[in-house]
Amino acid sequence: MAFTVFEALHGIEDDIVKKGGLRQPWEEPRRRIGELVANCIVLPFNETAAEIAAHVFPRLVPRLDRERRKRIWADIFIAATAVAHRYGLVSHNRKDFEAIADQLPGDQILYLAVWKP
């Protein structure tokens, strides 16, 4: 999913900025992400996903504490993309994805497999 790619690359770029622009330690992880993306189908965030996310946001986000609000927005986009394309999700973040699933419109279903490393 495009937002999963964003999250992975954002994590790298955020760490680079926090460490004063040191790119060296992140060359290998960035290369591995590139290889993974090149060998996968990256699902786009499309109009259907946008409609689903727009439905979930006002029903879920205002009820959350500030810290959870800061981290759940990307999960909403990821879940909306999965639902829009009729795919399931694998995550260790059961709490947030179940909260998102509870706010989906109409007959939409988020299939979630909980991954425990």
N, CA, C and O atoms as CSV, one atom per row, in Angstrom:
chain,resi,resn,atom,element,x,y,z
A,1,MET,N,N,0.832,-1.172,0.000
A,1,MET,CA,C,0.000,0.000,0.000
A,1,MET,C,C,0.877,1.235,0.000
A,1,MET,O,O,1.926,1.270,0.644
A,2,ALA,N,N,0.448,2.219,-0.709
A,2,ALA,CA,C,1.230,3.447,-0.823
A,2,ALA,C,C,1.500,4.064,0.546
A,2,ALA,O,O,2.588,4.590,0.779
A,3,PHE,N,N,0.525,4.008,1.454
A,3,PHE,CA,C,0.742,4.605,2.771
A,3,PHE,C,C,1.695,3.784,3.628
A,3,PHE,O,O,2.358,4.344,4.501
A,4,THR,N,N,1.784,2.499,3.412
A,4,THR,CA,C,2.759,1.671,4.113
A,4,THR,C,C,4.171,2.040,3.653
A,4,THR,O,O,5.094,2.122,4.463
A,5,VAL,N,N,4.326,2.259,2.353
A,5,VAL,CA,C,5.616,2.712,1.813
A,5,VAL,C,C,5.968,4.063,2.429
A,5,VAL,O,O,7.104,4.292,2.844
A,6,PHE,N,N,4.974,4.957,2.482
A,6,PHE,CA,C,5.184,6.269,3.098
A,6,PHE,C,C,5.660,6.126,4.537
A,6,PHE,O,O,6.629,6.768,4.942
A,7,GLU,N,N,4.975,5.277,5.315
A,7,GLU,CA,C,5.349,5.108,6.724
A,7,GLU,C,C,6.791,4.627,6.872
A,7,GLU,O,O,7.536,5.133,7.711
A,8,ALA,N,N,7.177,3.664,6.068
A,8,ALA,CA,C,8.546,3.137,6.153
A,8,ALA,C,C,9.571,4.210,5.802
A,8,ALA,O,O,10.554,4.397,6.519
A,9,LEU,N,N,9.339,4.908,4.704
A,9,LEU,CA,C,10.293,5.946,4.284
A,9,LEU,C,C,10.256,7.153,5.212
A,9,LEU,O,O,11.289,7.773,5.466
A,10,HIS,N,N,9.078,7.489,5.717
A,10,HIS,CA,C,8.964,8.603,6.661
A,10,HIS,C,C,9.782,8.319,7.918
A,10,HIS,O,O,10.448,9.212,8.442
A,11,GLY,N,N,9.733,7.072,8.404
A,11,GLY,CA,C,10.515,6.712,9.586
A,11,GLY,C,C,12.003,6.933,9.372
A,11,GLY,O,O,12.704,7.427,10.254
A,12,ILE,N,N,12.470,6.565,8.203
A,12,ILE,CA,C,13.884,6.766,7.871
A,12,ILE,C,C,14.207,8.255,7.794
A,12,ILE,O,O,15.164,8.721,8.412
A,13,GLU,N,N,13.407,8.996,7.035
A,13,GLU,CA,C,13.668,10.435,6.870
A,13,GLU,C,C,13.567,11.184,8.190
A,13,GLU,O,O,14.342,12.107,8.441
A,14,ASP,N,N,12.623,10.799,9.030
A,14,ASP,CA,C,12.474,11.436,10.332
A,14,ASP,C,C,13.723,11.220,11.178
A,14,ASP,O,O,14.190,12.146,11.841
A,15,ASP,N,N,14.262,10.018,11.160
A,15,ASP,CA,C,15.475,9.732,11.920
A,15,ASP,C,C,16.674,10.489,11.349
A,15,ASP,O,O,17.524,10.968,12.100
A,16,ILE,N,N,16.740,10.594,10.034
A,16,ILE,CA,C,17.830,11.356,9.404
A,16,ILE,C,C,17.799,12.804,9.873
A,16,ILE,O,O,18.834,13.366,10.229
A,17,VAL,N,N,16.624,13.401,9.874
A,17,VAL,CA,C,16.491,14.797,10.304
A,17,VAL,C,C,16.860,14.938,11.786
A,17,VAL,O,O,17.575,15.867,12.163
A,18,LYS,N,N,16.378,14.023,12.617
A,18,LYS,CA,C,16.663,14.084,14.056
A,18,LYS,C,C,18.147,13.917,14.353
A,18,LYS,O,O,18.642,14.430,15.356
A,19,LYS,N,N,18.857,13.204,13.489
A,19,LYS,CA,C,20.288,12.971,13.703
A,19,LYS,C,C,21.151,13.923,12.891
A,19,LYS,O,O,22.327,13.652,12.647
A,20,GLY,N,N,20.569,15.030,12.476
A,20,GLY,CA,C,21.342,16.069,11.814
A,20,GLY,C,C,21.743,15.760,10.390
A,20,GLY,O,O,22.779,16.238,9.927
A,21,GLY,N,N,20.955,14.977,9.686
A,21,GLY,CA,C,21.210,14.712,8.280
A,21,GLY,C,C,22.142,13.553,7.998
A,21,GLY,O,O,22.637,13.425,6.879
A,22,LEU,N,N,22.395,12.706,8.982
A,22,LEU,CA,C,23.274,11.547,8.771
A,22,LEU,C,C,22.543,10.459,7.999
A,22,LEU,O,O,21.704,9.754,8.558
A,23,ARG,N,N,22.860,10.321,6.714
A,23,ARG,CA,C,22.179,9.351,5.851
A,23,ARG,C,C,22.818,7.965,5.865
A,23,ARG,O,O,22.148,6.971,5.582
A,24,GLN,N,N,24.089,7.893,6.188
A,24,GLN,CA,C,24.863,6.648,6.090
A,24,GLN,C,C,24.178,5.444,6.736
A,24,GLN,O,O,24.038,4.412,6.080
A,25,PRO,N,N,23.743,5.535,8.002
A,25,PRO,CA,C,23.181,4.328,8.618
A,25,PRO,C,C,21.866,3.869,7.970
A,25,PRO,O,O,21.407,2.756,8.225
A,26,TRP,N,N,21.275,4.705,7.151
A,26,TRP,CA,C,19.970,4.373,6.570
A,26,TRP,C,C,20.043,3.922,5.117
A,26,TRP,O,O,19.009,3.633,4.515
A,27,GLU,N,N,21.227,3.854,4.545
A,27,GLU,CA,C,21.348,3.440,3.142
A,27,GLU,C,C,20.859,2.008,2.923
A,27,GLU,O,O,20.136,1.743,1.963
A,28,GLU,N,N,21.245,1.087,3.801
A,28,GLU,CA,C,20.848,-0.317,3.654
A,28,GLU,C,C,19.338,-0.507,3.880
A,28,GLU,O,O,18.689,-1.154,3.059
A,29,PRO,N,N,18.763,0.028,4.954
A,29,PRO,CA,C,17.309,-0.120,5.110
A,29,PRO,C,C,16.523,0.508,3.952
A,29,PRO,O,O,15.517,-0.049,3.511
A,30,ARG,N,N,16.975,1.652,3.465
A,30,ARG,CA,C,16.298,2.297,2.326
A,30,ARG,C,C,16.378,1.403,1.080
A,30,ARG,O,O,15.404,1.281,0.337
A,31,ARG,N,N,17.536,0.785,0.856
A,31,ARG,CA,C,17.700,-0.113,-0.286
A,31,ARG,C,C,16.768,-1.316,-0.154
A,31,ARG,O,O,16.136,-1.726,-1.128
A,32,ARG,N,N,16.682,-1.885,1.061
A,32,ARG,CA,C,15.812,-3.048,1.281
A,32,ARG,C,C,14.336,-2.696,1.080
A,32,ARG,O,O,13.578,-3.493,0.529
A,33,ILE,N,N,13.936,-1.529,1.516
A,33,ILE,CA,C,12.553,-1.083,1.279
A,33,ILE,C,C,12.308,-0.962,-0.216
A,33,ILE,O,O,11.267,-1.391,-0.714
A,34,GLY,N,N,13.260,-0.380,-0.932
A,34,GLY,CA,C,13.136,-0.257,-2.385
A,34,GLY,C,C,12.995,-1.601,-3.066
A,34,GLY,O,O,12.184,-1.751,-3.980
A,35,GLU,N,N,13.778,-2.590,-2.629
A,35,GLU,CA,C,13.679,-3.941,-3.195
A,35,GLU,C,C,12.322,-4.569,-2.905
A,35,GLU,O,O,11.720,-5.189,-3.781
A,36,LEU,N,N,11.848,-4.410,-1.689
A,36,LEU,CA,C,10.550,-4.966,-1.315
A,36,LEU,C,C,9.438,-4.341,-2.150
A,36,LEU,O,O,8.578,-5.045,-2.680
A,37,VAL,N,N,9.460,-3.031,-2.261
A,37,VAL,CA,C,8.433,-2.322,-3.032
A,37,VAL,C,C,8.480,-2.737,-4.502
A,37,VAL,O,O,7.437,-2.891,-5.138
A,38,ALA,N,N,9.675,-2.916,-5.036
A,38,ALA,CA,C,9.816,-3.310,-6.443
A,38,ALA,C,C,9.248,-4.699,-6.705
A,38,ALA,O,O,8.902,-5.021,-7.842
A,39,ASN,N,N,9.150,-5.520,-5.675
A,39,ASN,CA,C,8.657,-6.887,-5.826
A,39,ASN,C,C,7.235,-7.083,-5.301
A,39,ASN,O,O,6.780,-8.214,-5.134
A,40,CYS,N,N,6.553,-6.000,-5.047
A,40,CYS,CA,C,5.186,-6.062,-4.532
A,40,CYS,C,C,4.261,-5.210,-5.400
A,40,CYS,O,O,4.702,-4.373,-6.187
A,41,ILE,N,N,2.995,-5.450,-5.229
A,41,ILE,CA,C,1.998,-4.565,-5.825
A,41,ILE,C,C,1.698,-3.506,-4.776
A,41,ILE,O,O,1.250,-3.829,-3.676
A,42,VAL,N,N,1.940,-2.251,-5.108
A,42,VAL,CA,C,1.663,-1.162,-4.184
A,42,VAL,C,C,0.262,-0.641,-4.507
A,42,VAL,O,O,0.026,-0.051,-5.561
A,43,LEU,N,N,-0.650,-0.873,-3.578
A,43,LEU,CA,C,-2.036,-0.444,-3.791
A,43,LEU,C,C,-2.147,1.062,-3.639
A,43,LEU,O,O,-1.629,1.621,-2.672
A,44,PRO,N,N,-2.807,1.725,-4.567
A,44,PRO,CA,C,-2.938,3.180,-4.478
A,44,PRO,C,C,-4.028,3.602,-3.505
A,44,PRO,O,O,-4.997,2.876,-3.283
A,45,PHE,N,N,-3.858,4.757,-2.941
A,45,PHE,CA,C,-4.915,5.396,-2.161
A,45,PHE,C,C,-5.817,6.074,-3.184
A,45,PHE,O,O,-5.481,7.133,-3.714
A,46,ASN,N,N,-6.960,5.460,-3.459
A,46,ASN,CA,C,-7.819,5.937,-4.532
A,46,ASN,C,C,-9.059,6.646,-3.979
A,46,ASN,O,O,-9.161,6.893,-2.778
A,47,GLU,N,N,-10.000,6.969,-4.875
A,47,GLU,CA,C,-11.207,7.694,-4.472
A,47,GLU,C,C,-12.030,6.902,-3.458
A,47,GLU,O,O,-12.557,7.477,-2.506
A,48,THR,N,N,-12.143,5.602,-3.654
A,48,THR,CA,C,-12.907,4.779,-2.710
A,48,THR,C,C,-12.246,4.789,-1.340
A,48,THR,O,O,-12.929,4.918,-0.323
A,49,ALA,N,N,-10.931,4.655,-1.304
A,49,ALA,CA,C,-10.203,4.708,-0.034
A,49,ALA,C,C,-10.383,6.070,0.625
A,49,ALA,O,O,-10.537,6.158,1.843
A,50,ALA,N,N,-10.364,7.127,-0.173
A,50,ALA,CA,C,-10.565,8.478,0.367
A,50,ALA,C,C,-11.945,8.615,0.995
A,50,ALA,O,O,-12.086,9.227,2.054
A,51,GLU,N,N,-12.964,8.051,0.353
A,51,GLU,CA,C,-14.321,8.107,0.901
A,51,GLU,C,C,-14.412,7.346,2.224
A,51,GLU,O,O,-15.056,7.803,3.169
A,52,ILE,N,N,-13.770,6.194,2.282
A,52,ILE,CA,C,-13.781,5.396,3.516
A,52,ILE,C,C,-13.054,6.142,4.636
A,52,ILE,O,O,-13.566,6.240,5.751
A,53,ALA,N,N,-11.873,6.662,4.345
A,53,ALA,CA,C,-11.110,7.406,5.354
A,53,ALA,C,C,-11.868,8.644,5.820
A,53,ALA,O,O,-11.861,8.973,7.006
A,54,ALA,N,N,-12.518,9.326,4.885
A,54,ALA,CA,C,-13.294,10.527,5.242
A,54,ALA,C,C,-14.456,10.170,6.168
A,54,ALA,O,O,-14.836,10.970,7.022
A,55,HIS,N,N,-15.012,8.992,6.004
A,55,HIS,CA,C,-16.092,8.525,6.873
A,55,HIS,C,C,-15.567,8.209,8.279
A,55,HIS,O,O,-16.207,8.548,9.275
A,56,VAL,N,N,-14.412,7.564,8.353
A,56,VAL,CA,C,-13.862,7.115,9.637
A,56,VAL,C,C,-13.339,8.272,10.479
A,56,VAL,O,O,-13.602,8.325,11.681
A,57,PHE,N,N,-12.606,9.198,9.870
A,57,PHE,CA,C,-11.932,10.270,10.625
A,57,PHE,C,C,-12.840,10.985,11.623
A,57,PHE,O,O,-12.530,10.983,12.814
A,58,PRO,N,N,-13.948,11.598,11.196
A,58,PRO,CA,C,-14.734,12.369,12.157
A,58,PRO,C,C,-15.448,11.512,13.205
A,58,PRO,O,O,-15.890,12.030,14.231
A,59,ARG,N,N,-15.560,10.238,12.958
A,59,ARG,CA,C,-16.216,9.339,13.906
A,59,ARG,C,C,-15.245,8.763,14.934
A,59,ARG,O,O,-15.659,8.335,16.011
A,60,LEU,N,N,-13.975,8.752,14.608
A,60,LEU,CA,C,-12.987,8.121,15.480
A,60,LEU,C,C,-12.014,9.104,16.114
A,60,LEU,O,O,-11.822,9.088,17.330
A,61,VAL,N,N,-11.410,9.943,15.321
A,61,VAL,CA,C,-10.294,10.774,15.795
A,61,VAL,C,C,-10.663,11.719,16.942
A,61,VAL,O,O,-9.883,11.826,17.889
A,62,PRO,N,N,-11.804,12.409,16.911
A,62,PRO,CA,C,-12.104,13.326,18.024
A,62,PRO,C,C,-12.230,12.629,19.388
A,62,PRO,O,O,-12.094,13.281,20.423
A,63,ARG,N,N,-12.484,11.341,19.400
A,63,ARG,CA,C,-12.657,10.607,20.663
A,63,ARG,C,C,-11.335,10.136,21.256
A,63,ARG,O,O,-11.313,9.601,22.365
A,64,LEU,N,N,-10.243,10.325,20.539
A,64,LEU,CA,C,-8.946,9.798,20.981
A,64,LEU,C,C,-8.146,10.842,21.734
A,64,LEU,O,O,-8.333,12.044,21.550
A,65,ASP,N,N,-7.241,10.358,22.594
A,65,ASP,CA,C,-6.334,11.289,23.262
A,65,ASP,C,C,-5.313,11.802,22.246
A,65,ASP,O,O,-5.146,11.226,21.170
A,66,ARG,N,N,-4.646,12.872,22.596
A,66,ARG,CA,C,-3.738,13.555,21.669
A,66,ARG,C,C,-2.651,12.639,21.102
A,66,ARG,O,O,-2.367,12.676,19.905
A,67,GLU,N,N,-2.053,11.827,21.955
A,67,GLU,CA,C,-0.967,10.946,21.512
A,67,GLU,C,C,-1.466,9.918,20.498
A,67,GLU,O,O,-0.808,9.657,19.491
A,68,ARG,N,N,-2.615,9.348,20.768
A,68,ARG,CA,C,-3.157,8.348,19.843
A,68,ARG,C,C,-3.584,8.990,18.533
A,68,ARG,O,O,-3.441,8.376,17.476
A,69,ARG,N,N,-4.105,10.214,18.578
A,69,ARG,CA,C,-4.471,10.942,17.356
A,69,ARG,C,C,-3.276,11.133,16.441
A,69,ARG,O,O,-3.398,11.032,15.220
A,70,LYS,N,N,-2.113,11.411,17.038
A,70,LYS,CA,C,-0.904,11.671,16.253
A,70,LYS,C,C,-0.447,10.444,15.483
A,70,LYS,O,O,0.187,10.576,14.436
A,71,ARG,N,N,-0.757,9.252,15.983
A,71,ARG,CA,C,-0.249,8.057,15.311
A,71,ARG,C,C,-1.296,7.295,14.512
A,71,ARG,O,O,-0.926,6.461,13.685
A,72,ILE,N,N,-2.585,7.542,14.720
A,72,ILE,CA,C,-3.598,6.711,14.079
A,72,ILE,C,C,-3.955,7.170,12.666
A,72,ILE,O,O,-4.520,6.392,11.896
A,73,TRP,N,N,-3.642,8.404,12.312
A,73,TRP,CA,C,-4.089,8.908,11.002
A,73,TRP,C,C,-3.567,8.050,9.859
A,73,TRP,O,O,-4.310,7.761,8.921
A,74,ALA,N,N,-2.297,7.635,9.918
A,74,ALA,CA,C,-1.760,6.805,8.832
A,74,ALA,C,C,-2.432,5.435,8.816
A,74,ALA,O,O,-2.656,4.869,7.746
A,75,ASP,N,N,-2.753,4.899,9.989
A,75,ASP,CA,C,-3.445,3.609,10.053
A,75,ASP,C,C,-4.841,3.699,9.424
A,75,ASP,O,O,-5.317,2.735,8.824
A,76,ILE,N,N,-5.483,4.836,9.561
A,76,ILE,CA,C,-6.797,5.026,8.922
A,76,ILE,C,C,-6.643,4.947,7.409
A,76,ILE,O,O,-7.453,4.305,6.740
A,77,PHE,N,N,-5.618,5.589,6.861
A,77,PHE,CA,C,-5.387,5.540,5.415
A,77,PHE,C,C,-5.022,4.126,4.955
A,77,PHE,O,O,-5.456,3.684,3.892
A,78,ILE,N,N,-4.231,3.430,5.751
A,78,ILE,CA,C,-3.851,2.056,5.409
A,78,ILE,C,C,-5.081,1.149,5.423
A,78,ILE,O,O,-5.298,0.378,4.489
A,79,ALA,N,N,-5.879,1.242,6.477
A,79,ALA,CA,C,-7.088,0.420,6.564
A,79,ALA,C,C,-8.059,0.754,5.432
A,79,ALA,O,O,-8.637,-0.148,4.826
A,80,ALA,N,N,-8.238,2.027,5.149
A,80,ALA,CA,C,-9.153,2.438,4.067
A,80,ALA,C,C,-8.681,1.893,2.724
A,80,ALA,O,O,-9.500,1.474,1.906
A,81,THR,N,N,-7.387,1.894,2.491
A,81,THR,CA,C,-6.836,1.356,1.245
A,81,THR,C,C,-7.090,-0.147,1.154
A,81,THR,O,O,-7.497,-0.648,0.106
A,82,ALA,N,N,-6.852,-0.861,2.245
A,82,ALA,CA,C,-7.089,-2.312,2.253
A,82,ALA,C,C,-8.560,-2.624,1.987
A,82,ALA,O,O,-8.873,-3.503,1.184
A,83,VAL,N,N,-9.453,-1.916,2.650
A,83,VAL,CA,C,-10.889,-2.147,2.476
A,83,VAL,C,C,-11.314,-1.806,1.055
A,83,VAL,O,O,-12.070,-2.556,0.437
A,84,ALA,N,N,-10.838,-0.687,0.537
A,84,ALA,CA,C,-11.213,-0.255,-0.815
A,84,ALA,C,C,-10.808,-1.266,-1.878
A,84,ALA,O,O,-11.509,-1.444,-2.874
A,85,HIS,N,N,-9.681,-1.922,-1.663
A,85,HIS,CA,C,-9.177,-2.899,-2.634
A,85,HIS,C,C,-9.558,-4.336,-2.274
A,85,HIS,O,O,-9.163,-5.283,-2.955
A,86,ARG,N,N,-10.337,-4.487,-1.188
A,86,ARG,CA,C,-10.813,-5.797,-0.723
A,86,ARG,C,C,-9.668,-6.734,-0.333
A,86,ARG,O,O,-9.669,-7.922,-0.653
A,87,TYR,N,N,-8.704,-6.162,0.361
A,87,TYR,CA,C,-7.588,-6.936,0.912
A,87,TYR,C,C,-7.693,-6.924,2.429
A,87,TYR,O,O,-8.383,-6.087,3.011
A,88,GLY,N,N,-7.004,-7.856,3.053
A,88,GLY,CA,C,-6.901,-7.866,4.502
A,88,GLY,C,C,-5.610,-7.197,4.939
A,88,GLY,O,O,-4.776,-6.819,4.117
A,89,LEU,N,N,-5.465,-7.060,6.238
A,89,LEU,CA,C,-4.280,-6.449,6.828
A,89,LEU,C,C,-3.653,-7.397,7.836
A,89,LEU,O,O,-4.348,-8.170,8.496
A,90,VAL,N,N,-2.349,-7.331,7.945
A,90,VAL,CA,C,-1.628,-8.032,8.994
A,90,VAL,C,C,-0.903,-6.970,9.807
A,90,VAL,O,O,-0.142,-6.174,9.257
A,91,SER,N,N,-1.134,-6.956,11.101
A,91,SER,CA,C,-0.519,-5.941,11.957
A,91,SER,C,C,-0.439,-6.461,13.384
A,91,SER,O,O,-1.197,-7.349,13.773
A,92,HIS,N,N,0.468,-5.912,14.150
A,92,HIS,CA,C,0.490,-6.205,15.585
A,92,HIS,C,C,-0.338,-5.167,16.342
A,92,HIS,O,O,-0.518,-5.271,17.555
A,93,ASN,N,N,-0.838,-4.170,15.621
A,93,ASN,CA,C,-1.585,-3.063,16.215
A,93,ASN,C,C,-3.091,-3.355,16.214
A,93,ASN,O,O,-3.862,-2.687,15.525
A,94,ARG,N,N,-3.483,-4.331,16.969
A,94,ARG,CA,C,-4.887,-4.763,17.019
A,94,ARG,C,C,-5.810,-3.635,17.505
A,94,ARG,O,O,-6.861,-3.402,16.908
A,95,LYS,N,N,-5.435,-2.950,18.557
A,95,LYS,CA,C,-6.297,-1.944,19.192
A,95,LYS,C,C,-6.733,-0.863,18.200
A,95,LYS,O,O,-7.924,-0.579,18.078
A,96,ASP,N,N,-5.781,-0.266,17.498
A,96,ASP,CA,C,-6.127,0.825,16.582
A,96,ASP,C,C,-6.911,0.337,15.375
A,96,ASP,O,O,-7.880,0.978,14.967
A,97,PHE,N,N,-6.504,-0.795,14.795
A,97,PHE,CA,C,-7.221,-1.278,13.614
A,97,PHE,C,C,-8.624,-1.776,13.953
A,97,PHE,O,O,-9.527,-1.660,13.124
A,98,GLU,N,N,-8.827,-2.319,15.135
A,98,GLU,CA,C,-10.187,-2.695,15.533
A,98,GLU,C,C,-11.054,-1.462,15.760
A,98,GLU,O,O,-12.241,-1.471,15.433
A,99,ALA,N,N,-10.472,-0.402,16.317
A,99,ALA,CA,C,-11.216,0.853,16.494
A,99,ALA,C,C,-11.604,1.438,15.136
A,99,ALA,O,O,-12.711,1.952,14.973
A,100,ILE,N,N,-10.705,1.360,14.174
A,100,ILE,CA,C,-10.998,1.831,12.811
A,100,ILE,C,C,-12.095,0.979,12.197
A,100,ILE,O,O,-13.034,1.507,11.602
A,101,ALA,N,N,-11.983,-0.340,12.337
A,101,ALA,CA,C,-12.976,-1.259,11.768
A,101,ALA,C,C,-14.375,-0.974,12.311
A,101,ALA,O,O,-15.363,-1.116,11.590
A,102,ASP,N,N,-14.461,-0.576,13.571
A,102,ASP,CA,C,-15.758,-0.272,14.187
A,102,ASP,C,C,-16.427,0.960,13.585
A,102,ASP,O,O,-17.629,1.160,13.763
A,103,GLN,N,N,-15.664,1.780,12.878
A,103,GLN,CA,C,-16.208,3.026,12.320
A,103,GLN,C,C,-16.362,2.990,10.800
A,103,GLN,O,O,-16.681,4.012,10.193
A,104,LEU,N,N,-16.145,1.851,10.186
A,104,LEU,CA,C,-16.265,1.755,8.729
A,104,LEU,C,C,-17.705,1.980,8.287
A,104,LEU,O,O,-18.641,1.657,9.018
A,105,PRO,N,N,-17.880,2.529,7.096
A,105,PRO,CA,C,-19.238,2.764,6.601
A,105,PRO,C,C,-19.960,1.476,6.212
A,105,PRO,O,O,-19.352,0.518,5.736
A,106,GLY,N,N,-21.262,1.484,6.427
A,106,GLY,CA,C,-22.154,0.447,5.943
A,106,GLY,C,C,-21.672,-0.973,6.062
A,106,GLY,O,O,-21.392,-1.467,7.155
A,107,ASP,N,N,-21.578,-1.624,4.920
A,107,ASP,CA,C,-21.234,-3.038,4.891
A,107,ASP,C,C,-19.744,-3.288,4.666
A,107,ASP,O,O,-19.357,-4.407,4.328
A,108,GLN,N,N,-18.912,-2.283,4.843
A,108,GLN,CA,C,-17.470,-2.440,4.656
A,108,GLN,C,C,-16.881,-3.260,5.804
A,108,GLN,O,O,-17.283,-3.111,6.957
A,109,ILE,N,N,-15.925,-4.122,5.471
A,109,ILE,CA,C,-15.300,-4.986,6.467
A,109,ILE,C,C,-13.778,-4.887,6.342
A,109,ILE,O,O,-13.222,-4.929,5.245
A,110,LEU,N,N,-13.130,-4.756,7.485
A,110,LEU,CA,C,-11.668,-4.809,7.525
A,110,LEU,C,C,-11.276,-6.189,8.036
A,110,LEU,O,O,-11.577,-6.548,9.175
A,111,TYR,N,N,-10.610,-6.953,7.194
A,111,TYR,CA,C,-10.105,-8.254,7.595
A,111,TYR,C,C,-8.731,-8.043,8.212
A,111,TYR,O,O,-7.813,-7.558,7.550
A,112,LEU,N,N,-8.592,-8.411,9.483
A,112,LEU,CA,C,-7.362,-8.151,10.209
A,112,LEU,C,C,-6.803,-9.435,10.808
A,112,LEU,O,O,-7.488,-10.149,11.541
A,113,ALA,N,N,-5.559,-9.708,10.483
A,113,ALA,CA,C,-4.831,-10.803,11.121
A,113,ALA,C,C,-3.818,-10.171,12.051
A,113,ALA,O,O,-3.035,-9.318,11.633
A,114,VAL,N,N,-3.824,-10.578,13.298
A,114,VAL,CA,C,-2.904,-9.997,14.276
A,114,VAL,C,C,-1.598,-10.772,14.242
A,114,VAL,O,O,-1.563,-11.985,14.448
A,115,TRP,N,N,-0.541,-10.046,13.980
A,115,TRP,CA,C,0.801,-10.605,13.872
A,115,TRP,C,C,1.522,-10.405,15.198
A,115,TRP,O,O,1.582,-9.293,15.724
A,116,LYS,N,N,2.059,-11.475,15.722
A,116,LYS,CA,C,2.830,-11.389,16.959
A,116,LYS,C,C,4.257,-11.822,16.670
A,116,LYS,O,O,4.520,-13.006,16.459
A,117,PRO,N,N,5.184,-10.861,16.660
A,117,PRO,CA,C,6.579,-11.199,16.337
A,117,PRO,C,C,7.202,-12.127,17.354
A,117,PRO,O,O,8.368,-12.499,17.218
